[in-house]
């Protein structure tokens, strides 16, 4: 059976990530980037799709785990009748450049995972099992012994990929390799795995001790820049760290999640690849980073945006690859049986070809927030925003797929229309308040036209609705106040909140919309979407429902796993996380909710 999604912890090096189960198995690793083909893929199947397991030989050994402070160095403490040992795992980040102080570029030469065992008491034997499956479990590599008795080494090669494993003897066992490592009190053993391009020589071994210190220092130095006043300190810090781990440190692209095809509906077809950069998600992430003093990431993301969307504005996509790639064609991977039998497993994402009108507003709002936070506009960045507004105006009469990326018929979604309103509102503000050059009168005219349309078609019986032509609501309406379109206590907003509570709440958590209406064009259903529940916390907080906000916030933070990770959704009946993980949308929404609660407490004082 598939391990529960909440059983996984994240290791990251700022380019890719590994998922490690509570049982000590690395079940997902792509190299050298998050959106590269997998080397280990049992997360989406079973051991046949590849894994690297390290755990005590004693099956009754128990484990507790934690991150080493503000890092992604995972410490798992194993206890058994024979002894106690700790396994510390990390993905090295290269040391800083002595001249610039920035992390030295790693390029595409290597990706490393280190697993260091330290004996605490008694004596404990650990068993390794290693099964390689490259290229999304489609390639069985050629594996050979390349080391010596004193320095054991195993090398696996298939196509462009090669992996060398060092530190413990491994022997063939069917299509796997197995071995045993034993440590006593005060003893250490280090196991390392290095991916490298198969057409290059194997990289030299790392200095494990120095690597651990440098990697921990890199994460701690970054976390030292976090500014947060208010409650939920640990939750906010870990969430910001997760957002940083999902940000490619070389390109600035912010991935929506580290995984693909973890299902929204167990056994169903709602399985999507989230290892790409959604402009909306990245913009909201940027706001969260800006709000906590992390301006360098804002600048890096703006530079990424300028590169990604360069060219004809008509070609604007709602999502891109981590370096701005445009070709994200969706395809099925039958080499994976799917998490809990959920198929198809998908690579790429067809939503890249959708029209989602809200993206214009999200980007313009975020760049406006960056400007107010002191990130000066360059001639190129303001030019981009003007071009986006020109393109948005051409699309005014076009229905869209909405922020939920429906695969049914496009609609005039109220949230999308409000976001378009916000785009033109920010354009007007940039000219009138910030002194930038642009056709403010024209933008004001478009903005006012949109308001009239929304007030007429986006409201029914005094309540904001999901889209024109329905009396349904969706959770995206909770985002309307943050655009400035109306106050949080606007009667239309309060009516929408009441309707959301009546129709979209499942066991106290918020669904995105009612799938039973068929609006998304997909079979099956889904579970409460964690970001939506955090949005409700924010709405409660800003409208004075403080006790309800705090109670819901405490419950939501309690859904994090033992190392602070949240996936996309939550099943309150099965009491388990659902969907891709860790999910940037969930964590950035946690941060916004915590900030709203902190602001409310400050106002009360």
N, C-alpha and C positions, 0 to 999 in steps of 0.2 A: 504494500500500500504506500501511496505517496505520503511523505512526512507533512504534517500541518505547516502551512505557510509561515505561521508565527514561530516555528521551530528554527527559522533561519536567521543567522547573523550575517552582517556585511563586512567584507574586507575590501579596501579600495586603495588605489594608487593615484587617483586623479585622472586616469585614462580608462580604466576598466574596473571590474569588481568581481569578487567571488562570493558565493553564498555557501555558508557552512552550516550544516544542520546541528541540532543539539546532540546528535549521536556521533559527531566528529567527522562527518562526510562532506567534502566539497562537491556539491551536486550541480553547480553551475559556474562556468568560467568561460569567458570569451576573451580572445587576445588578438591584437594588442589593444582594441577598443571595446567599449560596451556593445557596439553594434557589429563587431566582427563575428565570424562563425565560432560556434562553441567548441571547446576542447573537452569539457565535461558537461553532460546534458541530462543526467538522470533525474533532475528536477522535473523534466517533462516526460518522464517514463519510468524506467527502473534502472537497475545496475547495468543493463545492456547498453545504455546510452552514455555511459562513462561517469566515473567518480574517482575520488581519492579519499579513502577513509583512513583515519588514524584514531584509534580508541584502545582502551585497555583490553587485554586478552580476556580478562575476567568479565563475563557477560553481566554480572551483578554490580559492576562498578557504577557509581552515580556521579552526576556532573552538575556543577553550578558554574555560571559564566558571567563575565562582565567585560566592559571595555576598560582599558587602563586610562582612567580619567578622560580628558577631552581628546581622545585619539580613536583610531580604528584598529588598534592593537587589541585583539580579542584574547582574554585570559580565561581558560576553562580549567577548573579545579576538579580533578578526578579523585574519588575516594573508593577504596575497596578494603576487603579484609586484609590484604597483603601490604597496603601502603597508601600513600597520598602523593600525587604528582600534579604539576600544572603544565598545561600546554599553552604557549603564547603564539599567536598566529598574526601575521601582518603581510601586507604587500608593500615592498619598499618604495619610498619616494626618494629620488636622487638628492644628494646633498646640495646645499645652496651654492650658487656661483659667488666666488669671493669678491667679484667686482660689482655685480648688480644686487646681490642679496636675494635674488629670485632662485627658485629651484632650477638646478642645471637641467637643460633639455635632455630627455631620455630618447627621443626619436622613436623609431619603430624597431629598435634593435633587440629589446628584451622586455619581458614581463615576468616578474618573480613573485612567488608565494613562499613564505618561510614559516615553518612549524617547529618551534623550539620546545623541547620537553625538559622540565626541571624536576628532579626528585625532591620531595619534601620530607617524607618519612617512609620507613620500611623499604620495600622494593616492589617495583611495578613493571610488568611487561606490557608493551604496546604492540598491537598488530596493525600493520599497514596492508591495505588492499588497494591496488591501482589498476584502473581499467581505462585506457585511452579510447576515445571516439572523436575524431576530428571532423571538421566541416559539417556541423549540425548532425552528428552521429552517422554520417554517410561514409566516412573513411576509416577503415581499420588500418592503423599505421604499422610500419615495419619497426619492430622493437629489437634492440640489441644491447648487449652488455658492452660498455665502452670504458669502464673504470678498472680498478684493481681491487685486490682483497682488502688493502688498507684504505683505499678511497673508492668505495663502490659507486657506480654511476650507470644509469640506464638511459638510453636515448631512443626516442620514438620519432619517426618521420613519416609524413604523408603529404604529398603535394607541396604547397608553400610553407607548411607548418612543421616545426620540430620542437620537441620538449626534451630537456635533460633533467633527470631527477638524481639528486645526490644526498649522501648522508646516511643511508642505510641500505644493506643488501636486500635486493628484491629478486624473487625467483618465479619462473612461469608457473601458472596454475590455471589451465584452460586458456581463456582469452584475457585473464588477469595476471597481475604480478603481486606476490605477497611476500611479506617479511616481518621480522620481529625486532623490536628495539627495547632494551631493558635499561632502567635507571634506578639507582638507589638514592638515598638521602644525600643531597649536595652534588649529585651528578647531573650532567646535562647532555643532551643529544639534539642535534639540529638536522632537520630534513628540509631540503630546498627543491623547488620546482621552477624551472626557467623555460619560458617559451621564447623562441627566436626564429627568424626566417630560415628555412631549411637550406637555402642556398648560401648561408654564411656559416663560419665556424661557430661552434658552441661558445657562448660567452664564458669568461672565467668565473669561478666561484666568488660569491660575495663574502665579505667579512660580516658574519651574522651579528656579532655584538655591536659593531659600528652601525650597521644598517638599522637595527632595532632602535638605537639611541637617536639616530638622525630622523627616522620616520616619526617616532613619538614627538620629537622636538618640533618637526614641521607642523604636525597637527596642533600641538599646544600653542605654538607661536601664532597660528592662524586664529585659534579660539580666543586668544588673549585680546583680539581686536573686537570681540563681541560686546556690544553695549546693550544691556537689558535691565530695566528697573521694573520690578513688579513680581507677581507670583509666577509659579510654574517655571522657576529658573532652570532646573535640570531639563525639563521637557523642551523648553525653547532652545537651550544650548545644543542639545543633541539633535533637534530638528534642523538647526542651522548647519551643524556639522554634516548632517545627511545631505542637505542641499549642496554643500560644498563638495561632498563626495560624488554627487551626480553631475558636477560641473567639470568639463574637460579642462585641465589646467593649461593645456597648450593652445586650444582653440577658443575657449570661453563659452562653448555650447553647453546648455544645461539640459540633460536628459530628463524625461518625465518619470522614468523608473529604470531599474537595472535589469529588468527581465522582459521576456516575451511570453505571451499566451498562457499566463496563469489566469484561470477562468473567472469570469464574473458570475457564471452559472455552472456549478460543478456538473460535468458530463455533457455540457451544452456547447454551442458554437460561438459564444461571446468571448473569444480569445484573441487578444490583439497584441501587437508588438509596440512596446512603449519605450524603446531604447533610443528615441530620437528627440529632437528639440521642437516642441510646440511653441510657437511665438507667444500664445496666451499664457501657457504655464511658465515659460521662462520670464515673461514680463512680470507676472505676479510674484515669482521667486525673487526677481530683482528688487521689487518693492519691499519684500520682506528683508532682504539683505541691506538695502539702503536704510530701512528703519532701525537697523541695529548697528550702524556705523561702519558697514563693510563696503566702502565706496570703490575699492579697487575692482571688485567683482562687477560692479555696475559699469565701470568703464570698459572692462573686458567684454561684457555681454553686448554693450552698444557697438563696440568694434566688430564683434561677431555678426551682429545684425546688419551692419553696413556692408559687410562682405557677402553675407548670405543673400540679401535681397537686391544686390546690385544688378543693374540691367533694366529690362523693360518692366515697368510697374504692373503691366497686365499679367506678367508671369508670377506675381506674388503668390507664394504658397503659405499655408497655415502651419507647415512643419517642414523641417530640414534635417539632414544628417548632422552629426556632431561638428563637422567642419564646414557645414553649409551645403552639403550635397543635396541635389534636387531629386535624384532618381531613387525613390523609396517604394518601388513597385512591390505590391503585396503578392506573396505566393505561399502555397502550402508546403509543409515539410512532413511527408508521410513517414520519414525515418524516425519520427517521434510518435509514440502512442498517446501522448498528451498527459497532462497532470490530471490524475484521477479519471483518466479516460476521456478528457475533454479535447475534442478535435473539431476542426483542424488546428494544428499548430501552425502559426503564421510567422513569416519573416517579411519585413517591410510592412507598410501600412497604407491602404488605399485611401485613407482620409486625407492624405497629402494632396489629392486631386479634388477635394471638396472645396466649395465656397462657404466660408464661415465669416460672416460679416462682422462679428464681434471682435475679431482680431485687430481691425483698424483702431478701434477704441482702446483695447488693452495696450497696444504698443504706444499710441499717442499719450495715454494717461501715464504710462510708466516713464516715458522719456520726459514728460512734463515734471513728474515727481523727481526724476534725476536732476533736472535743471534747477528745481527749487532747493535740492539738497546740495547744490554747489558744483555739479558736474557741468561745466560750461559747454554750450553747444559749439560744435565745429561747423564750418560752412557746409560740410558734407552731410552732417547729421540733420541739420535743419532742412536742407534740401530734400533729404529722404522723406521727412515728415510732410513736406508740401506735396511731394509726388504721391505719397500714400493718400492724402486727402483728395487729390485730383482723381486718383483711381477709385476711391470710395464713392465719390460723387457719381462716377459713371455706373456704379453698381447699385444705386439707391433703390431702383425698382425691381431688384432681383431677389427672389426668396433664397434662403440659405439653408444649410444643414444644421446650423446652430452649434453651440458649444458642446453639445452631447454627441455630435458627429453622427446624427441619425442616418441610417441607410434606407429610410423610406423617402417619401416625397418631400422636397424642400418646402419650407414654410416661411412666413414672415414672423419669426420668433420675436417676442417682445424684448427679451434680453438682448438679442442681436440689434434690434432697432435702437434701443437705449444706448448700446455701445457705440453705434454709429453717431448718435446724437453727441455722445461724449467726445468722439474724435473731433468733430467740428467745434465743439465747445472749447476743447484744449487748443485748437488752432486759433480761435478768436483770442483766447487768453494769452497765447504766446505773443501775439502782435500787440494787444492792448496793454498787457501787464509787463511783459518781458522785453518789449521793444524790438522784437524780431519783425522781419519784413514778410508780408503776405496779404492776400486779398480778404481781409477780415470782414468786409461788408458782404461779400459773396458767401463766405463760410457762415456768417450769422444768419443769412437768409435760408441756407440749407438746414442749419440747426433748428430754426424756428419751424420750418416745414416738417421736419421729423417730429418735433414735439407735438404739433397739431395732429399728425397721423397717429402717433402713439396714444395720445389722449383719447382719440376717437376709436381706434381699432385694437389697441392693446389693453383696454380696460372694459370689463363687462360687469354691470351691476355694482359699480364702485370698487371693483377688485382687479388688480393686474392679472392677466391671464397668460398662458403659455405662448399662444400665438393667435393671430387674428383668425376668427372662425371657430373658436372653441371656448368653453368655459373651464377647461382644465387649467391647473397650475403646474409649474415645475420649479425645482429648487433654485434654478438660475435666477429667478426673480429676487432671491435674497441678496443678490449682488447689486441691485439697482441703486440703493442709497450711496454706495461707495463711488458711483460715477458722478454724484452731485445732481442727478436728475430730480430727485425729490428727497425730502428729509426721511429719516428712518421711521418717524411717527406720522408720516403722511397717511391719511385714512385709507387710501388705496393700497398702501404697503401693509398696513396693519390687517386689512382684510385678506391680503394674499398670505400673510403669515398664518392667520387663523385657518384658511383653507388648506395650507400646507400641513398644519398640525392635524387637520381632520382627515386628509386623504393620502398624505405621503409619509406618515410616521409608521414605522414598524418597530414595535417594542421600544419606543422612545427615541429611535434613530430615524434619519431622514433619507428617503429614497430620492433619486434624481427626478423621476416622473413616473407616471403609471404606464408600465409596459403593456398593460392590457388594452390600451387604446390603439395599439398597433402603429404608433407614430414613428417608431424607430425601424420598422420593417424587418425585425429579427424575431426568430422563434425563441421561446423560453422567457425567463424572467431574470432578475438580478437581486442583489442585496443592498441594504442601505449604503450610501456613498459617504465615506467618512468626511470628506471636505464639506459636504452639504450640512452635516450636523455641526461642524465647527462654524459655518456661516450662521447657523441659527443661534449659536452661542453669542456671536458678535451682534446679531440683531437684538437678542434679548438684552445684552449689556448696554447698548446705546439707547434703548428705549426704557431703561429703568427696571427691567425684570431681572434684577441682579441675582437673587437667590436661585432662580431657575437657570440662569446663565452659569453660575458657579457649579451647580449640581450637575448639569450636562457636561461642562468642561471636565470636571473630576472623573465622570464616567468615561468620557472619551479618552482621556489620558491614561486611564486604567486599562484601555484596550491595547496599548502599546505592548510589544513583547518584552521579554526580560532584559533586552539590551536597547529598548527604546524605539524599535522600528514599527511603522504602520504601513500596511498595504493600502490598496485602493478602497476596498469595501469591507464590511463586517457582517457575518451571519449571526444574529443574536439568538437564533434557535440552536444552532450547532456550536455557538460560542467559539468561533474561529475566524481568522482573517481570510479575506477573499480578494483575488485579483493580484495584479502585478505589484512587486515590492522591491525596495521601499519606494513609496509613491510620493513624488515631490508635491503634488497637489494636496495630499493629506497633511504633510508636514508644514508647508507654507501656510495652510489654513489654520493649523494649530497655533502657529506664531501670531497670525492676525487676531485670532480669538483671545490669546493671552494678552496681547497688546490692548485690545478693546476693554478687557476686564481691568487691566492696570489703569487705563485712562479713566474708567468709571470710578474706581476707588480713589484716584487722585482728585476727581471732581467732588466727590463726597467729602473728602478731607478739606 
